[in-house]
């Protein structure tokens, strides 16, 4: 399965941007998960309508190509919220990890499952890979678990 790693970019340190992504990819790549890399389009450095369009449309295309959106919710940003709703409306599996931001009804509503730590989300995805779940089986498992 392919995972889109959604998290804040603007105003973040390199550790905030890449640290959690490296952790997730290191734990899940050996199990066959693939990942997108939205960090190639960090928008702090662009200031034109064409650049904005490129970033948003590229993100949307990558979300369309993914099975899972894994959200790092360490701070609320417009981009993260928009990615989550976009993925939810396209029946992607949306996993929300609370890493410091306060609970939010919109974020909670538009996710299949929320976690209080990145390790919890990683364990779920490891379990899914070890049991050879496809997207439908993982979604069913999450719904039954709730």
Secondary structure, 3 states (H helix, E strand, C coil): CEEEEEECCCCCCHHHHHHHHHHHHHHHHHHCCEECCHHHHCHHHCCCHHHHHHHHHHHHHHHHCCCEEEEEECCCCHHHHHHHHHHHHCCCEEEEEECCCCCCHHHHHCCCEEECCHHHHHHHHHHHHHCCCCHHHHHHHHHHHC
